[in-house]
Amino acid sequence: MEPIRMVDLKGQYTFIAAEVKAALDEVIESTAFINGPAVKEFQANLEEYLGVKHVIPCANGTDALQIALMGLKLEPGDEIITTDFTFAATVEVISLLRLKPVLVDVDPKTFNIDPKAVEAAITPKTKAIIPVHLFGQTADMETINTIAEKHNLFVVEDNAQGIGATYTYKDGRKVKTGGLSHVAATSFFPSKNLGAYGDGGAIFTNDDDLAHYIRGIVNHGMYERYYHDVVGVNSRLDAMQAAILNVKLKYLDYYNERRKEAAIRYTALLQDHPNIITPYREAACSSHVFHQYTLRIINHDRDGLVKYLNENDIPCGVYYPVPLHRQKAYIDPAVSEEDFPVTNQLVKEVISLPMHSELSVDQIEHVASKILAYLG
């Protein structure tokens, strides 16, 4: 059995190496390294894949989220409601723009933002909601969008972990994540389901005017060279990363299906243990692309399990050990611990197992057997 990796980028590369090298050679020979044909081709292909009108590539996922918020022309002090249980980048960009993050609790089943908590947190200063498709599971976008429409709020999807997932509306309509809001942001960090070999990100929208404004922001506020019409930043996806992503985009559905197959196998082996809660998924499994496969370990020693797995050469992760409302940079004295019962419980229980498209049956069974052996 091959060594088990949390993410196996080397194994994935083996199967696409020739295509990647050819794509990179084409960029190098063209010398069009910034906003060249490779970037435009990837942008067009991703627009078609997602079914959105506009993809605006940028330098990384954090920039993508910050630029999406800049595009909404919010004012300092405006409130943005988002989840307490996610990576800090989501709240980081809110604070950098002098907006006010308002953190709310999550659903214990999906780990995603709780729409009831969202509605309860709305004030006259609220201007937007940022749901996160955490671990690859789509948030309850129909309910969130209904709340937003009722209160005249923007919705900004943080799609860094959910690219390729499909949300099904109650009327049967199916829309890929990234196309479920006013504007969305994603990351192409190497470990993502669609990952570059360096940093990269993109913003998605179906709003023509917003797309035009954001295209200026990412390029120093320029629509014409040396004419700065808006305050912007320097955040561009370089052509070599775009070329790599264009190759990998062709395989994204395959990668996601392999992740789902691995998740289903993990679940079949682990779901009957009384100390394990396996990840929620719909029967069709279309709403979850398993960026992470995250268990809850209940009434047992989660940290002891982490140590045991590491001692047995099985990588694992705890995403996230400290909720945002307890992070030193984001502590708000007005916040009460009583507002976050679910998040405060999850941070004690969650553990993410190796998850990638190259996992073998033997590896999955080995991981599961060690978990069961430890839990008894």
N, C-alpha and C positions, 0 to 999 in steps of 0.2 A: 504494500500500500504506500502511495506517495505521502510525503509529509503533508499534514493538514494546515492550510493557510486560512486566515480570516477572509482575505480577498486574494484571489490567485490571478493577478494581472499577467504574470509570466506565462502561465498556462493558456490564458486567453489569447495572448499575443502570438503564440506558436501557430495558431490556426489562421491568423490574418496577416502574418509577417510580410508576405510577398506583396499583398495589396497595400499595406501601410508604407513599405519602402518605396513602391512605385509612386504613391501619392506624394510622399515627401520629396522624392527626386523631381517630380513635376514642379513643385513649388520652388525648389532651389534653382532649377534651371530657368524658371520664369523670372526669378528675383522679385516677384510681387509678394512681399512679405506682410504688408499691411493693407487691409481692405482689398485684397486681390481677388482673382476669380475663385479661388478655393473657398474664401469666406462667403462670397455671394452664392456659390453653388450649395454650400452647406445650409445657408439661410433659407434658400428656396426649398431644399429637400425637407428641412425640418418643418417649415410652414405646411407643406403638403402632408407630412406624416401626422402632425398634430391637428390639422384642420383649422389653423388660425390664419388670419390675414397677414399678421406682421410678426416676424421674429427679428429682434435687434440683438446681435451678438455683442458681448462685452468681455471684460478681462477675467471676471470671476463671479461666483454666485453671490457673494456679499455685495459687490458692486451692483449686480443685477437688482437686488432687492432695494438698495439705497436709491438707485436711479429710478426705479419704478415709483418709489415714494416721491422723489423730486418731481417726477412728471405730473403728479397730482396737485402741485402748487399749494401745498398745505402751509399753514402759518405756525410759527413757534408757539408751543403750548397746546396745540391741537392734540387730542387723545387718539391713540391707536390701540385697539383691543387685540391682544394676541394670547397665545398659549404659554402657560408657565412651564410646560414640559417639552422643551426643544433645545436645540443648540443656540448658543448666545448670539450668533449672527443676526437672528430674527429681531431681537430686541436692541442689539448694538446699533443697527442703522437708524432705528427710531430715535435713539438718544443722540446720535451724531448729528441728526438734522434738527435737534432742539425740539422735537416732538415729545409727547409724554406717553410712554408705554403703560398700558393698563393690562396686567396679567390676570388671566382667569384659569379655572381648573379644567380638567379634561374628562373625557368619557373613559371609564375603566375598561371597557370592552375594546375600543379601537385605539386608545391612547391619544386621540385627536381632540381638538378644542370642543368643549361642551356648548352647544348652541344656547341652552338655557342660561348658562353662566354669562355668555356673551350678551344676551338681551338684558340681563340684570345689571350689567356693568355700563350700559349706555347712559351718557349724560349729554347735556347740550353741547359740550366741547368735543364729543366723539365725532371723528371724521372718517374713520376707516376700520376695517377688520382684516387681520392677517391670519387666515387659517394655514396650518402646516400639514401637508400630507405625510405624517410622520411614519418613518420606517417603510414607506411605500404604500401605505393604506390611505385611500382617499378620505378626506374629511366629509362631513355631512353638508355638501355644498348647496343642495336645494334649500335646506332649512336656513343656512347662513345667508344665502342670497335673498331669501324672502324677508328675513330680519333686516338686511341692509336696505332693501327697497322700501320697506315700511318706514325706516328712519333716515332715508336719503343718505346712505353711507357708501363709500367705496369698499370694494373687496379686492384684496391683493393676495393672490395665492403664492405661498412659499412652496414651490414644486421641486426643491433641491433633491428630495429623496423619492419622488413619485413619478418620474417621467416614464410614460408608456402605460400608466394605469388608466382605466376607463371607468368613468362615473355613469351610472344608469339612473336617469330620472324616473319618477313614479309613472310617467306616461310612456316609458319605454325608450325614450331618447338616450343615446349613448354619446358621451363627449369625453375626449381625453383630457386628463389634468393639464392645466396650463391654458385651457380654453373655457374655463368655468367662472371667470371673473372679469373685472374691468381691466386688470393687468396682472401678469404673473412673472415670477422670476425662477430661474433654475441655475444649478451649478453643474459644471463638467469636471469637477475634481476627480482625479484618477480612479478613486474607489466607487464613484457613482455608477448606477446601472448603465448610463451613457457617459463614460469618462474619457477625458483627454489624457495626454501624457505630460500634463502640466496643468496650470490653472486655465479656467475658462468659464463663461457663463452666458446667459441670454435672458432677454425680457420678451414676453409674449403679450400681444393685445389684438383685439379686433377693432379698436377705435383708431380711425385714420388720423385724426388730429393729434391724439396722444402719441401715436407712433412717430409722427413727424417731429413732435417736440422732443421726444426721447432720443431720436437719432441725432439731434443737435447736441443734447446733453452729453452723450457718450464721446463726442468728438470736439471737446473744448468749446461747445456752444456754437459751432460753425455749421452752416449749411453751404456756404461758399467760402473757399479758402481765404483766411485772414480777415473774414468778416464775422464777428462774434455777436450773434443776435440774442443769445441767452447765456446765463451762467452755466458753465458745463464742467466736465471732468475729462480726464484722459483714460478711457477704459475701452480698449478694443481687443477683440479676439484675434490673435495673430494667425496668419494663413497656415502655418504648419500644424497648429492645433486644429484648425478647421478641417484641414485635409484628413487628419487622423479621425476626427469625429464623423466626417462624411463616410469613411469606410465603416466605422463601427455602427452608424445609424442603420445601415442595411441589415445588421444582425441584432438590433435592439429587441425586436419581438422574440427572436430565438433566445437571446440571453434571459429575457424576462420569463419565458416559458420554462427554461431550465431551472430558474430560481423557484418558480412555483412548484415544479415537480419535486425539487429538494425539500421545499417547505411541507408539501403534502406527505412526503415520506417521513420527515422528522415528526410531524404531528401524529401519524399512524403509530409510531413507536413510543411516543411520550404522553399522549393525551389521557391515558387511563390512570396515570399515577396521581394519587391524591394530593401531592405537594406541588403539582405542576399545572399551570394554566397556559395552554398553547395559544398562539396568536389567533385572533378572530379573522375569519375570512368567509366571504359569501360562497355559496355552493359552486358557482361558475369560476370563482377566484379571479375575476377580471378586475376587481377594484383594488387589488393588492399586488404589487410587483416585488415585494420582499427585498427592499434595499437592506433591511435587517430582518433576521428571524429572531424575535424577542419573546422569551418566556417570562412568566411570573413564577417565582419560587415562593410558595406560601407555607407558613408554619414550619420553616426550616432555615438553615443557614446559607443564604445566598452567597455571602462573601467566602464562606468555607468552600462552596462549590467552585467558585472562581479559582481559588487557590489550588484545589484538587485538579481541576482541568488543566491549569497551567503546568502543574507538576507532571501531568501525563501528556505533555506536548500538544495540548489542544488549546488553541487561542480562543479567547472569548472577550466580550466587551460589556461594560455597564454604561449604557446610554440612557439617562444621564444621572450621575450620582448625586448632584446637587441641583435642586430646582432653581429657576431663575430668580424667584423672589427672595432666595437666601444668598444669592451671589453678591459679594461685597460691592461690586460696581453698580448694582441695581436695587439695593435695599431701599425700601420706602417705609418709613416709620408708620405711615398710615395703613399699611397692609397688615391684615390679620392672618395668622396661621390657620385659623378656622375656615378661611376661604379656599383652602387647597387640600382638602382631605384625601382626594384621589391621588394627586401628584405626590403628596408627602408619603403615601403608602407605596406608590409605584417605585420611587427611587430606592426603596429598601428591597424591592423584589425582582426588578427586571435584570435579565441577563441575555445578551445577544450571542448566538452561536455562529460558527463559520457559515457564511452564505455567499455563494457566487455561482456562476454558470458552469464551473469546471468540477464541482463536487461530485464524487463518485458514490455509488450505493454503499460500497465498503466503508468509505469515510463517514458517511451519515450514520450508518449502523454502529460504527465504532464510537462516535461522539455520543450517540444515544445510550449505548451500553454503559459508558463511563458515568453518565449522568444518573442513570438508574442504579448503578452500583453504589454511588455515593449517597443517594437519597434513601436507598434501602427499600 
